[in-house]
Amino acid sequence: MTKKKIRIALVGTEFMGRAHANAWRQVVPFFEPELDPILKMVCGRDAAKTEAFARRWGFEEFSTDWRTVVEREDVDVVDLSLPQSLQPEVAIAAAKSGKHIFCEKPMALTVKAAEEMIREAEKANVRHYVNYNYRRSPAVSLAKQIIEEGRIGEIRHWRGAYLQDWLVDPEAPIGWKLKKAHAGYGPHGDLNSHGVDLAHFLVGKIESVYCQKRTFINERPIETGSSTMDTVDVDDASQMLVNFDCGALGSFEATRFATGQRNANQFEIFGSQGALRWDLEDLTRLEFYSKEDPSHLRGYRTILASEPEHPYVGKWWPPGHAIGYEHTFVHAVADFLSAISEGQPISPDFSDGLRVLQVLEAANESAESGQRVNVIKK
């Protein structure tokens, strides 16, 4: 039986563009979705680079004009891997053209822009997804199952940290992620957005937040080796203390100055009957502590999330064969295609992305005022 085709237009060709392109290519042989994705178009700013990207990843055509791309009748899905300052305009145009939207995180710079994205996507009745891909790590999905089964009891504490060190060197050049006009925030918006989404997914909504932020290096070279400097106008590190609606307490740390930490996205969850720990740098392992164990045997057990019954794993390799970072994108694409073919919503969607931005904006207000701030509820 011939599968129905679904035609993909990717907008953005840098790091995230490659991760997304790889996911569209890998999803068919491993997940056998009902819809067969066709890599129709890729769009970037530089014609030569975009043409080379199209050849490398197997896109049929390329363009430097996103407006033309999202309006094409032979495009069904618009996949955005752009800076968050650019995504709202493209997403809104895509929704008005009736396209489903697969959007990288954070979805926008501001709550206001995110709200407009939601209005247009819902008006158009298209599927909309924000790629908080770490939800789809098998170990994190397993943590969700363990929590829902009541195995750690009432959740009382969340401890989250996203730690990188790529800006420790003061000679590291400035880029768009260090400019407020393009990124909004530094790691407070970029890294903390992942942590907040994971906390929403595993613990529940955040009610209020207290935040402090710091910029350690205020100027950087405009490019490697240059003596011309530009101003850094975003944070280099952020710390948040939060109250959850469920009564739990939480802490979040996000920094690009954690010397020796390459990409450590970590959480610990403590409940009345047990606890969970996870780290992206060892993403297939979940640590689980249970008070139900006999006292002389209690301790954190390490679960290697590589068994066929673990989420997503049955589509990949035999037990004990670890999967990696790129697989979380494949899982997201597989679920997105299922949502379209079944006419069902997908999570996290634009509403989830909005809730993350509400927390980040409230935290920014807290950092500026020195006061705890309530998060807007929607």
C-alpha positions as CSV (number, residue, x, y, z in Angstrom):
1,M,0.0,0.0,0.0
2,T,1.4,3.4,-1.0
3,K,1.8,5.8,1.9
4,K,0.6,9.4,1.8
5,K,3.4,11.8,1.3
6,I,3.9,14.8,3.5
7,R,6.2,17.6,2.2
8,I,8.7,19.3,4.5
9,A,10.2,22.7,4.2
10,L,13.1,23.4,6.6
11,V,13.9,27.0,7.4
12,G,17.4,27.3,8.9
13,T,20.6,25.5,8.1
14,E,23.0,25.7,11.0
15,F,23.4,23.4,14.0
16,M,19.7,22.8,14.6
17,G,19.0,22.6,10.9
18,R,21.3,19.7,10.6
19,A,19.8,18.0,13.6
20,H,16.3,18.4,12.2
21,A,17.3,17.3,8.7
22,N,18.9,14.2,10.1
23,A,15.7,13.4,12.0
24,W,13.5,13.6,8.9
25,R,15.9,11.3,7.1
26,Q,16.1,8.7,9.9
27,V,12.4,8.5,10.9
28,V,11.1,6.4,8.0
29,P,13.4,3.3,8.2
30,F,13.2,3.0,12.0
31,F,9.7,4.2,12.9
32,E,7.8,3.5,9.7
33,P,5.3,6.3,10.1
34,E,2.0,6.4,8.3
35,L,3.0,9.5,6.5
36,D,6.1,9.5,4.3
37,P,8.1,12.7,4.7
38,I,9.5,14.2,1.5
39,L,12.3,16.7,2.0
40,K,10.9,19.3,-0.4
41,M,12.6,22.6,0.4
42,V,15.3,24.0,2.6
43,C,15.7,27.8,3.1
44,G,18.7,29.7,4.3
45,R,20.3,33.2,4.0
46,D,23.3,32.3,1.9
47,A,22.4,30.8,-1.5
48,A,25.7,28.8,-2.0
49,K,25.6,27.3,1.6
50,T,21.9,26.5,1.3
51,E,22.4,24.8,-2.0
52,A,25.2,22.7,-0.5
53,F,23.0,21.9,2.5
54,A,20.2,20.7,0.2
55,R,22.5,18.4,-1.7
56,R,24.1,17.0,1.4
57,W,20.8,16.2,3.2
58,G,18.7,15.3,0.2
59,F,16.3,18.2,-0.2
60,E,14.8,18.6,-3.6
61,E,15.0,22.4,-3.8
62,F,16.5,25.3,-1.9
63,S,15.6,29.0,-1.5
64,T,16.7,32.1,0.3
65,D,13.2,33.5,0.5
66,W,11.2,32.0,3.4
67,R,8.0,33.9,2.4
68,T,7.8,32.1,-0.9
69,V,8.6,28.8,0.7
70,V,5.8,28.9,3.4
71,E,3.3,29.9,0.8
72,R,4.0,27.0,-1.6
73,E,1.2,24.6,-2.2
74,D,3.6,21.7,-2.4
75,V,4.7,22.2,1.2
76,D,2.7,20.7,4.1
77,V,5.0,21.2,7.1
78,V,7.3,24.2,7.9
79,D,10.1,23.2,10.2
80,L,11.8,26.2,12.0
81,S,15.4,26.0,13.3
82,L,16.0,29.8,13.6
83,P,17.0,32.2,16.3
84,Q,13.9,32.8,18.5
85,S,13.7,36.4,17.3
86,L,13.0,35.2,13.8
87,Q,10.6,32.3,14.4
88,P,7.3,34.1,15.2
89,E,7.0,35.9,11.9
90,V,7.7,32.7,9.9
91,A,5.5,30.6,12.1
92,I,2.6,33.0,11.8
93,A,2.9,33.1,8.0
94,A,3.1,29.4,7.9
95,A,-0.1,29.0,10.0
96,K,-1.9,31.5,7.7
97,S,-0.9,29.3,4.8
98,G,-2.3,26.2,6.5
99,K,1.0,24.5,7.2
100,H,1.8,22.4,10.2
101,I,4.6,23.8,12.3
102,F,7.6,22.1,13.9
103,C,9.4,24.8,15.8
104,E,12.7,24.9,17.6
105,K,12.9,26.2,21.2
106,P,12.6,28.8,22.6
107,M,9.7,29.5,20.3
108,A,9.9,33.3,20.6
109,L,11.6,36.2,22.4
110,T,8.5,37.3,24.3
111,V,5.2,36.1,25.7
112,K,3.4,38.5,23.5
113,A,4.9,37.0,20.3
114,A,4.2,33.4,21.5
115,E,0.6,34.3,22.2
116,E,0.2,35.6,18.6
117,M,1.8,32.3,17.3
118,I,-0.8,30.3,19.3
119,R,-3.7,32.4,18.1
120,E,-2.8,31.9,14.4
121,A,-2.0,28.2,14.7
122,E,-5.2,27.4,16.5
123,K,-7.2,29.6,14.0
124,A,-5.7,27.6,11.2
125,N,-6.3,24.2,13.0
126,V,-2.7,23.0,12.2
127,R,-0.5,20.9,14.4
128,H,2.1,23.0,16.3
129,Y,5.1,21.6,18.2
130,V,7.9,23.2,20.2
131,N,11.0,21.0,20.2
132,Y,11.9,20.5,23.8
133,N,13.5,17.3,22.7
134,Y,14.9,16.1,26.0
135,R,11.4,15.0,27.0
136,R,11.9,12.3,24.4
137,S,15.0,10.8,25.8
138,P,13.9,7.2,26.8
139,A,15.3,7.8,30.3
140,V,13.3,11.0,30.8
141,S,10.2,9.4,29.4
142,L,10.7,6.5,31.8
143,A,11.1,9.0,34.7
144,K,7.7,10.3,33.7
145,Q,6.2,6.8,33.8
146,I,7.8,6.2,37.3
147,I,6.3,9.4,38.6
148,E,2.9,8.7,37.2
149,E,2.9,5.2,38.7
150,G,3.4,6.9,42.1
151,R,6.7,5.2,42.8
152,I,8.4,8.3,44.2
153,G,5.3,9.5,46.0
154,E,4.5,13.2,46.6
155,I,7.1,15.4,44.8
156,R,8.8,17.8,47.2
157,H,12.0,19.1,45.5
158,W,13.2,19.7,42.0
159,R,16.9,20.5,41.5
160,G,17.9,21.4,37.9
161,A,21.1,22.6,36.3
162,Y,22.2,23.2,32.7
163,L,25.9,23.7,32.7
164,Q,28.2,24.6,29.8
165,D,31.7,26.1,29.6
166,W,32.1,27.4,26.0
167,L,32.3,31.1,27.1
168,V,34.9,30.7,29.9
169,D,37.6,32.1,27.6
170,P,37.2,35.9,27.4
171,E,38.6,35.8,23.9
172,A,35.7,33.6,22.6
173,P,34.0,35.7,19.9
174,I,30.6,37.2,20.3
175,G,27.7,35.7,18.4
176,W,23.9,36.1,18.1
177,K,23.3,34.2,21.3
178,L,25.1,37.0,23.2
179,K,22.9,39.8,21.8
180,K,19.6,40.6,23.4
181,A,18.0,41.7,20.1
182,H,18.3,38.1,18.8
183,A,18.4,35.9,21.8
184,G,16.4,37.8,24.4
185,Y,18.5,36.4,27.2
186,G,21.7,34.4,27.6
187,P,21.5,30.9,29.2
188,H,18.6,32.2,31.3
189,G,16.4,31.9,28.1
190,D,18.3,29.3,26.2
191,L,19.4,26.6,28.7
192,N,16.8,27.4,31.4
193,S,14.0,27.0,28.9
194,H,14.9,23.3,28.6
195,G,15.0,23.0,32.4
196,V,11.7,24.7,32.9
197,D,10.0,22.5,30.3
198,L,11.4,19.3,31.9
199,A,10.1,20.5,35.3
200,H,6.7,21.3,33.8
201,F,6.7,17.8,32.2
202,L,7.8,15.9,35.3
203,V,6.6,18.0,38.3
204,G,4.0,20.5,37.2
205,K,3.4,24.2,36.6
206,I,5.6,26.8,38.3
207,E,3.6,29.3,40.4
208,S,6.2,31.9,41.4
209,V,9.9,32.6,40.9
210,Y,12.9,34.4,42.4
211,C,15.9,35.0,40.1
212,Q,19.3,36.4,40.0
213,K,21.5,36.8,36.9
214,R,25.0,37.9,36.2
215,T,27.2,38.9,33.2
216,F,30.8,38.1,33.9
217,I,32.4,39.4,30.6
218,N,30.9,42.5,29.2
219,E,32.8,42.7,25.9
220,R,34.0,40.2,23.4
221,P,35.8,40.2,20.0
222,I,33.5,40.4,17.0
223,E,35.3,37.4,15.6
224,T,38.2,35.1,16.5
225,G,41.4,37.0,16.8
226,S,39.9,40.4,16.2
227,S,40.8,43.5,18.3
228,T,37.4,45.0,17.6
229,M,35.0,44.5,20.5
230,D,31.3,44.3,20.9
231,T,29.1,44.5,24.0
232,V,27.5,41.4,25.6
233,D,24.0,42.5,26.7
234,V,22.6,39.2,28.0
235,D,23.3,37.2,31.1
236,D,26.2,34.7,31.4
237,A,24.6,32.9,34.3
238,S,21.1,32.6,35.9
239,Q,19.8,31.1,39.1
240,M,16.1,30.6,39.9
241,L,14.2,29.5,43.0
242,V,10.6,28.5,42.3
243,N,7.4,27.3,43.9
244,F,5.4,24.8,42.0
245,D,1.6,24.7,42.0
246,C,1.7,21.2,43.6
247,G,3.6,22.6,46.6
248,A,7.1,21.4,45.6
249,L,10.1,23.7,45.8
250,G,12.6,24.0,42.9
251,S,15.9,25.4,41.9
252,F,17.4,26.0,38.4
253,E,20.9,27.0,37.4
254,A,22.0,27.9,33.9
255,T,25.5,29.0,32.9
256,R,28.0,29.0,30.1
257,F,30.8,29.5,32.6
258,A,30.8,26.1,34.4
259,T,34.5,25.3,33.7
260,G,34.8,21.6,32.8
261,Q,31.1,21.1,32.1
262,R,30.5,20.6,28.4
263,N,26.8,20.0,28.2
264,A,25.5,18.8,31.6
265,N,21.7,19.1,31.7
266,Q,20.8,17.5,35.0
267,F,17.9,17.1,37.3
268,E,17.1,15.5,40.7
269,I,13.6,14.9,41.9
270,F,12.9,14.0,45.5
271,G,9.6,12.6,46.6
272,S,8.1,11.2,49.8
273,Q,8.7,7.6,48.6
274,G,11.7,7.9,46.3
275,A,13.9,9.9,44.0
276,L,15.2,10.2,40.5
277,R,18.4,11.6,38.9
278,W,19.3,12.1,35.2
279,D,22.1,13.8,33.2
280,L,22.1,14.5,29.5
281,E,25.8,13.6,29.3
282,D,24.8,10.1,30.2
283,L,21.3,10.3,28.6
284,T,20.4,6.6,28.5
285,R,20.9,6.2,32.3
286,L,18.3,7.0,34.9
287,E,19.0,6.7,38.6
288,F,16.1,5.6,40.9
289,Y,15.8,5.4,44.6
290,S,12.9,3.7,46.3
291,K,11.9,3.6,50.0
292,E,10.0,0.4,49.2
293,D,13.3,-1.5,49.0
294,P,14.4,-3.2,52.3
295,S,16.5,-0.8,54.4
296,H,19.6,-2.9,54.1
297,L,19.4,-2.8,50.3
298,R,18.4,0.9,49.8
299,G,20.4,3.0,47.4
300,Y,20.2,4.5,43.9
301,R,19.9,1.9,41.3
302,T,21.0,2.6,37.7
303,I,18.5,1.8,35.0
304,L,20.0,1.6,31.5
305,A,17.0,2.7,29.4
306,S,17.8,0.4,26.5
307,E,15.2,-2.4,26.8
308,P,12.5,-2.8,24.2
309,E,9.8,-1.9,26.7
310,H,11.4,1.4,27.5
311,P,10.0,4.4,25.5
312,Y,11.1,4.6,21.9
313,V,13.9,2.0,22.3
314,G,12.2,-0.9,20.6
315,K,12.6,0.9,17.3
316,W,16.4,1.0,17.6
317,W,19.0,-1.5,18.7
318,P,19.2,-4.6,21.0
319,P,19.4,-4.1,24.8
320,G,22.5,-2.4,26.1
321,H,23.2,-0.6,22.8
322,A,22.9,3.1,23.8
323,I,21.3,5.7,21.6
324,G,22.3,9.4,21.6
325,Y,21.4,13.1,21.4
326,E,20.3,12.9,17.7
327,H,17.7,10.2,18.4
328,T,15.6,12.5,20.6
329,F,15.0,14.6,17.4
330,V,13.9,11.4,15.5
331,H,11.5,10.6,18.3
332,A,10.0,14.1,18.1
333,V,9.6,13.9,14.3
334,A,8.0,10.4,14.7
335,D,5.5,11.7,17.3
336,F,4.8,14.8,15.2
337,L,4.0,12.7,12.1
338,S,1.7,10.5,14.2
339,A,-0.2,13.5,15.6
340,I,-0.8,14.8,12.0
341,S,-1.9,11.4,10.6
342,E,-4.2,10.7,13.6
343,G,-5.5,14.3,13.9
344,Q,-4.4,14.5,17.5
345,P,-2.5,17.2,19.4
346,I,1.2,16.8,20.3
347,S,3.0,17.9,23.4
348,P,4.9,20.2,24.0
349,D,2.9,22.5,21.7
350,F,2.9,26.3,21.4
351,S,0.9,26.5,24.7
352,D,3.6,24.6,26.5
353,G,6.2,26.9,24.9
354,L,4.2,29.9,26.1
355,R,4.2,28.6,29.7
356,V,8.0,28.3,29.6
357,L,8.3,31.9,28.4
358,Q,6.0,33.1,31.1
359,V,8.3,31.6,33.7
360,L,11.4,33.1,32.1
361,E,9.8,36.6,31.8
362,A,8.6,36.5,35.4
363,A,12.2,35.4,36.4
364,N,13.7,38.3,34.5
365,E,11.3,40.7,36.2
366,S,12.4,39.2,39.5
367,A,16.1,39.6,38.7
368,E,15.5,43.3,37.9
369,S,13.3,44.0,40.9
370,G,15.0,41.8,43.5
371,Q,11.5,40.5,44.4
372,R,9.7,37.1,44.0
373,V,7.3,37.3,41.1
374,N,4.1,35.3,40.4
375,V,3.9,33.6,37.0
376,I,0.9,34.4,34.8
377,K,-1.5,31.5,34.5
378,K,-3.0,30.6,31.2
